Amino acid sequence: MSDIEIAQQATMEQISKVAEQGLDLSSEAIDQHGHYKAKVSLNVLSERAEHADGKLILVTAVSPTPAGEGKTTTTIGLSDALNHIGKKSMVCIREPSMGPCFGLKGGAAGGGYAQVVPMEDINLHFTGDLHAISAAHNLLAAMIDNHIHHGNELDLDIRQITWGRVIDMNDRALRQVVVAMGGKANGFPREDGFDIVVASEVMAILCLSLSLNELKQRLGNILIGYSHDGTARLAKDIKANGAMAALLKEALKPNLVQTLENNPAFVHGGPFANIAHGCNSVVATKMALKLSDYVVTEAGFGADLGAEKFINIKCRKAGLKPDMAVVVATVRALKYHGGVDVKDLGSENLNALEQGMENLKRHLTNLQQHFGVRCIVAINHFDNDSDAEVDLIKSTVESYGAKAVIAKHWAQGGKGAEELAQEVVAMLDQPDNNFKLLYQDDEPLWDKITAVATKLYGAKEVIADKKVMAKLQRFSETHANIPVCMAKTPYSFSSDASLRGAPTGHTLTVRDVRLSRGAEFLVALCGDIMTMPGLPKRPASERIDIDEAGTIEGLF
């Protein structure tokens, strides 16, 4: 059966029952969106403040490949497995953007028998969070143009407006546009452009904020552009942040749904894993830690991007620390990193697998040595994996000082990841105080960029032209203590997507730097980063349909 068919055959519990039995939450603590979705009150954070935190398990992966790794599926499957062996666990993942659902990537609700449901709702409009973010973002854009139209008291230079517009759909025609055409009544014509909603700084801000006051303050600090004399102008300068926060009041509350096995799940927030930190919201993670003994969360892309930003941005800002990491790998993905063509990944190839293991080794080394995070490797099982290939991964990982466990959650749900859950619990029962950040707040911004590139990516050097260095110097004068957010291809440790495995000695070129002033991090752009995807020649939307009974088909 397809993922959507499995999800549609699930027997879901009323979300009020999931909240009460799984999290000990009363009906007053949730705002129901129908029978199977709910928003959880922010008051739960203060009410449970004295409760001890549960254990935080980060699920990350090898560098992504066209073969797929199943990181979200493993995150959900592990949480179900922990509940299956009698532990109190919940999952925290990002909510998907509709654009990729109708494009190439598909949804983000897991797969097989490790999914969160209602799958169709989660992958489409859900509780409206992304629409609220879009509205808040575009309100600011409208207020900027309105300010200019009505006299431009802040002397904004329309050539230096840094705030564009967003839409929750893949639409390449909107990447670069001209606005305010049609004459004097429509404002001053200028170049503009659209990003997808998940690339909005408003999304990153929402996912880093713990309260409405913090949200409003961060929104007010958004950089919107510069005056003619070079003075930075902020959202609060045009009094936009209050109305923006009002639009986001409900979106800030975590979304509660359930897994196929009726275990609680927070699906909340979804910042781009490239130009932002690629993790679910801080408020959902912190709330989950007060409601469960084990919290299983994930970070976008491979560990070099996702786990690095989870630790260096999210954990740094929120005072969190992962108690361990589960690194997802597949036989197919590792053979791809060993040079095998996608069409040949189903055939046994131990030599390529051994070569591809270097990618996994680099990720494990980074997590264990540079961040002090203990790890287990989850081998996400596929039917055509040979016993010899699985055994090779297990023995090689053991030589790296870690353990690899086969997991069959996609086919069997929580029961299929029982061994993985047992190993996770056993590791968490052992004391650990080795966690550390890669760099300190007071280090220069350039040194932070260099640390990520040389220590984690294996780069020989980092370079940038004089224009980029001048911008970096300007940002350093006022924002030297913020973390850096590296934006590069997720498919390689380098900025060249074609370099598989674990390349070393390469040069990383920083072609631009951008300040996410409200989110409080600096984005270092390394290569071409797409913030508005296009639809493929045969988009998924061509296969999506709905029948007379209202049943959706073709969504995956």
N, C-alpha and C positions, 0 to 999 in steps of 0.2 A: 504493500500500500504506500501511497505517497504521504508526505508529512501532513498535508492538509486533511487527507482522509483519516489518518490516525487521530489527529486532533479533533476532528468532527465526531468521531466515535467515542471520544472520552466521556466518562461520567463525571461531570464537575459538581463540586459541593457549592452550596451558597457561600458567597464570600464572607458573610457574617459568621458562618460556622468555621471557616478557615481561620479567620481572625481570632475567634474565641478559643478554639481548640488548639490551634497551632501557635498562637502568640499571646494568649491570655488578654486579648483586647476586647473591651466592651463595645456595644453598638454605638455608644456616644463617641468613641475614639475614631470612628470611620465615617466617611461620607460615601455612600454607595453610588456607583454609576451602573445601574442595572443590577442583575443578580450575581455577576461574577467578577466585577471590578470594583475597586474602592480607592479613595484617597484616605491617607492616614493623617490625623491631626498632628501638627507640630508640637502640640502640648505633651505628646507622649515622651518626647525627649526630656523635658524637665521633670515629668512625673516619674520617669525611670532613672533619673540621674544617679541615684544611689546604688542601682543595680550594677553588679560586676560585668565587665565586658566579656563577651564570648571570644573565641579564637577566630582570627581573621585569616582566611586561606585565599591566596591569590592564584588564579588560574591564568597561565600565560602559555606561550607556544614557541615553536621554532619559527623561522622566517616564513611567511605565507607563500604558498605555491598554488598553481592552478588546480592541483589535486584536492585542495581543501584539507584542513586540519581538524575541524570540529571542536573549536575551543568553547563556544557557547554551549554546545551539546554536552561536552564534558563537564562544564561548570554546573549545569542543571543535573546531569546524571550523578555527579559526586554528591551534591546536596541530597538528592533522593536516596542515594546509597547510605549516607550517614543516618538519615531517618530510618532506613530499612534495618540498620543494625542497632536501632534503639536510641540514637542520639537526637538531640533537638537542634535541627539545622534549618537555615533558610538561605535562599540564593538571592544575590543582588547583581542585576545585570542592566545594561543600557537598553533604552527603548529605541526601536528602529525608526529610520526616516522613510517616508513613503517613496521618495525618488528612487532609491535602489530597489525597492520592492517591485516597481514597475519597469525597472531597467534590467541590469545584468546580475547584480549581486543577490537579489531575492531578499527575504525577510531576515529577522534576527531573533526568532523565538525558539531556537534549538532545532532538533530534527529527530526523526525516528520516534523512539519511545522515551526520549529525554527532551521534552518540550515544556514551555509555559503556555497556558491557555487562559482565555479564548484566543487562539492563534490569529484568526482573521482580524479581530479587533485590535490586538497588539500591533500587528503589522500595518494596519491602516490608520484610522483616526485616533484609536485608543481613547484616552481621556482628554484629548485636546491640548496637551502640553506643547507640542511643536507648533500648533496654530497660535497659541498664546505668545510663544517666543517670536514667531514671525511677526505678529501684530506689534509687539513691543519694539522689535528691531526697526520695523518700517515706520512706526510712529516717530522714532527719533530721526529717521531719514526725512520724513515729511516736515518735521519741525525745523530741521536744518535749512531746507529750501524755503520754508515759510519765513524764517528769520532773515534770510538773504533778500527775499522779495519785499519785505516790509522795512527796508532801510539798512539792514546789516549793521546793527549797532556794535557787534563784536568785530567788525572789519574782517570777516572770514574771507580768505583767498579761495575763490572757487576752483582754482587750479590745485589746491592742496587739501581738498575735502577727503578725508580718509575713511568715511563711513558710507558704505554702499547700501544695497537692499538685498533681501533674501526671499526665497520661495522654497517650499518643501516639495520640489519636483526637479527631476533632471531635465534641464532645458538649455542646451548649448547656445541657443540664439540670444539668450539674455546675459551672456558672460560680459559683453561690452555693449553698452547702449548710450544713447544721448537722451537726456531728459529735458523737460521744460520747453519743448518745441511748440510752435503755434502762436508766437507773439507775446507782447508785453504782459498780458493778463496771466500768462502761464508761468511766469518767473524767468530766471536767467538760464539759457541753455548751457549745459555742461555735460562732460563725459561722466558716465556712471556705470554700474554693473551689478549683477546679482550673484550671490553665492547661494548654495543650498543651506537650509536653516541650521543644520547641525554644525556648519562652519562659522556660525555667528558667535561673536564674543558674548552675546547675551546668553547663549547656551552654556558656554564655559563658566560664566559668572553664576548662573543659576545652580550649576553643579558644584560650585565651591562655597556657596552661601548656606549658613545654618539658620538664618532668621530673616524676617522681612526687613529689619533695619540694616542688616549687613548687605542684603540684596540691593536695597535702595542706595546705600553708600557706594557700593561697587559700580552700580549702573551710572551713578553720577560722575564717576571717575573715568568713564569711557572717553578716549581721545577721539574727537570728531574731525579735527583738522587744525589748521594754523591760520593766524592772521597774516596780513601782509608784512608785518615786521617780524614774523617767525614765532610769535607767542602761541603756545599750545592752547587750544580751546576744547572744553570738556562738555559732556552732556548736561552737567549741572549748570553750566553757564547759560544755557537756554531753557533751564527749568524743565527738563524732560524726564528726569529720573523718577519723580513721584508718580506720574501717570504710567510710566513703564512698569514700575513695581506693582501698581494697582492691577495692571493687566496680567501680571505673573503671580498674583496672590495664591490662586489655587494650584498653579503649576508647580510651585515650590514644595507642595506636599507629596510625599512618596506615593507611588501607585502600587497597590497590593493586588496580586493575582495568585494563581496556583500552578503547580506543576501537574503533569498528567497523573501523578500519584497523590494529588490533593495536598501537597505540602506548600507552605507559604513561600511567596516569591515577591521581592520588590523589583519592579522594572521601571527605572526612573532616570531620566536624563540621558543624553547621548552625544557628547561633544566629539567632533572629528578627532580621530586618533593621530592626525598628522599636525595640523596647525593648532591643536589644543591637546588636552591631556588624555582623551579617549577612555574615560572611566564613568561609571554611573555616579550619581550625586553623593556628595559627602553626607548630606542629611539622611539619605536612605541607608548608607553604610553604618553611620553612627547609631541610627535608630535600630537597625538590625542587630548590632552588637549588644544592645540592651535587651533585646527580645529573644535572642537565641544563644545557645552555647557554642554553635559553630556557624560562621557566616562564610559562604563561598561566593567570591566575586571574581570578575575578570577584567582585563585591560586589553585595549585594542591592538591588533596586529601582533607581531612577534615580540619577544621580551626586550629586544633592543630599543623598540619604540614604546610599546605599551607598558611593560613592567617598569622601565626606566622612568617614564612620566608618572606612573602611579606612585612611585616612591619619591622621586625628586620634586614633583609638584603637589600631587594630592596628599600624600602622607606628610610632607613637609608643612603644608598649609593647614592641614586639619589635625595634626598631632596624632596621626595614626601610624601603625606599623604592622606589616604582615607577619604572622607567626610562622608561616611557611609558604612555599610556592609549589604548585603542581604545573609541570611543564608538559604540554601536550605535544606529542609527536605521532606521526603515522609512518608506516613502512613506505607508503607511496611518496610522501613528502620528502623523506630522507633520501630515497632513490632519485628523486628529482634534483635535489641538491648535489647528488653525486653525478649528475650529468645526463640522466635518462630522459628521453623525450616523453611528453605526456602520454602519447598513445601506447607506449611500451611499459607503463608503470605497473600493469597487472602481471607481468612476468617476473619470476624470481631472478634477482640480480644481486648477489651478495657483495661483489666487488664495488658496485655503485653505492650500495647501502653503506658499506664501510667508509667510503669517501664522504658520503653525505652526512655521516655521523659527526663530522667536524663542525657542522652548523649547530647541532644540538650541544656539542661540547662547549662551543663558545658561549652559548646562552647559559648553560649551567655554570661555567666558570665566572661569568659576569655576576650572576645572582649570588653564588656562594662566596666568591672572594671579594668582589667590589661592594656588594650590599650586605653581606653577612646573612643571607637568607637561605635556610636549609630547603632542599628540594627533593621531590619525588617526580619521576617521569611517568606520565600516563600514556601508554601505547593505545591510541584509539583504534580499535580493531576493525578491519575490513575482511570480507569473506575470502578474498584471494591472497591474503597474507600467508606466506608459508611458515611452517614451524621453524625452519632454519633461519629465516629472516627475523622472526620474533626473538629467537634465542640469541642471535647475534646482537640485537639491540640491548637485550638484558645484560649480556656479559660485558659489552663495551661500556655501558652506563655504569656498571659495577666498578669497572676499572677507573672511572672518573670520580669515584667516591660517592656515588648516589645509587638509587635503586629504581628499576623500571618495572612497572606492573601493567599487565594487559587489562584493558577495560572494554566491556561489551555493552555499554549502556544504550547505544543507539538501537541495538536489536532487542535488548532485554530490560531496559529501564534501570532502576536503582539496583535491582538484584545483580545485574551484569557488571556493576562497579563495586560490588561488595568487598572484594579483596583490596581494591584501591582505598576504599573508606577505612578498612581495618589498618592499613599501613599509615594512612594519614593520622588516625587517632593515636597509633603507637608513637609516631614521631612527635605529635603535639603533647604527649604525656611526658616527654623528656624536657628538662629545663633548657632555655636558650636565651642568651643575652648578647648576641653578636650583631644585631641589626645596626646598620649605619647608612648615612647618606653618602652620595658620591662626592659631593663638594659642599662647602659651607657657604652660608649667606653672604659673608663679607668678602668672598673671593671676587676678583674682577670678572665681569661678564664674559670677556674673551677667554679667560682661564676656565670658566665653567663650560663653555662651548668646546674648548680643546680637551677638557677632561672626558667629556662624553665621547668625542670622536676618537681619541687615542686609546682610552682605557676600554671602552665597550665596543667600538666599531673596528678596532685594529688599524686605524688610519696612521699614516706616517706623519702627516702634517695637516694643518688647517690653514686655508688662505682666504683672503677677501680683498677686494680692490679698495682704493682710497675713499671712494664715496661711501661704501658700506662701513668702513672703519670710522669715518666721520660721524655717521648716524649712530654708531655704537657708542662713540665717545659722548655724543649729546645725551643719549639715554642713560649712560653711566653717571652723568652728573646729577641726575635726579632719581634714578631707579637702580642703583648699583646692587642692591641687596635682593633682587628678585631672582627666581630660578629661570632657567632657559628651557625653551620648548623646541626641540629639534624637528624640523620638517624636511623629511627626505623620503625617498622611495621605501616602502615597507618590505620590498622583495629581496633586499640585499643589505649586508652590513655596510656597504659603500653607498654612494649616491648613484651608482650605475645598476639598474635593475637586472641587467644581464649577468652580473657577477654573482653566481650562486655559491653555496657552501659557506666558507668562512674566509673571505679574502683579507689579506694583510698588506701593509705597505702602500696603500692607496692614499691619494690626496683628496681631502674633502673641501670643496669650495663653497663658501657662504656667499650667496649671490645677493642677499638682502636680509635686513633685520626689521622686524615690526614690533611695536610695543602694544601688547594687550594690557592697557593700563588699568582697566577695571578688574580683569581677571588676575592681574599682578604676575605676569610672566612675559618674557621676551621670546618672540618667535624667530628662530634662525632658519631662513629658507635655504635649503641645499638642493638645488635642482628645481625642475618645474613641478609645482604642486597644484593639483587641480582642485579648486574649491567649488566648482559647478560641474558635476559630471554630465555627460551626454548620454542619450539612449543608444543602445547598440542597434545594429541593422534589424535584428529580430527581437524587440524588447519583450520582456515577460508580460507586459500589459496586453499583448496580442493573445495570450493564452488565458488570461483571467476573464471570468464570466460569472454570471449569477442567474439562477433559474427562477421559475415562477414562485417557488417556495421560499426564495431568499437565500438559498444555499450557494455559497461562493465556491468556485472551483478554479484550479490553475495557479493558485497562490502557493509559493514555496518559501 
